[in-house]
């Protein structure tokens, strides 16, 4: 087990780099590959680091700011939608409570112009209940 671990550590420490070979075929075509062939020469490849100019960096910074603004707007919009949904749920709960009141109560009263308590006709109660049912159907 220790030997296996030692071999893995040694293998991991070796540089990982591939050889690139160049050769010319009989038709004069130049080829490149990772395997050595007869007549192929090894070439050294140096990776290039390409610096971005200030204009590109400024454009990237502008894009990043735009993405941040859009993310903030999206969060704000989602918060507003959540608040509207919560208000809608509260409104629907109130309407359902009013509908339950219609089903629980037997007599309905209201005050007239002189402040006297007057019984509401069953027809008006049914109209009011129907209006609440319609509001629930439309809004909830």
Rosetta blueprint (number, residue, H / E / L):
1 X L
2 X H
3 X H
4 X H
5 X H
6 X H
7 X H
8 X H
9 X H
10 X H
11 X H
12 X H
13 X H
14 X L
15 X L
16 X L
17 X L
18 X L
19 X L
20 X E
21 X E
22 X E
23 X E
24 X E
25 X L
26 X L
27 X L
28 X L
29 X L
30 X E
31 X E
32 X E
33 X E
34 X L
35 X L
36 X L
37 X L
38 X L
39 X L
40 X L
41 X E
42 X E
43 X E
44 X L
45 X L
46 X L
47 X L
48 X L
49 X L
50 X L
51 X L
52 X L
53 X L
54 X H
55 X H
56 X H
57 X H
58 X H
59 X H
60 X H
61 X H
62 X H
63 X H
64 X H
65 X H
66 X H
67 X H
68 X H
69 X H
70 X H
71 X H
72 X H
73 X H
74 X H
75 X H
76 X H
77 X H
78 X H
79 X H
80 X H
81 X H
82 X H
83 X H
84 X H
85 X H
86 X H
87 X H
88 X H
89 X H
90 X H
91 X H
92 X H
93 X H
94 X H
95 X H
96 X H
97 X H
98 X H
99 X H
100 X H
101 X H
102 X H
103 X H
104 X H
105 X L
106 X L
107 X L
108 X L
109 X E
110 X E
111 X E
112 X L
113 X L
114 X L
115 X L
116 X L
117 X E
118 X E
119 X E
120 X L
121 X L
122 X H
123 X H
124 X H
125 X H
126 X H
127 X H
128 X H
129 X H
130 X H
131 X H
132 X H
133 X H
134 X H
135 X H
136 X H
137 X H
138 X H
139 X H
140 X L
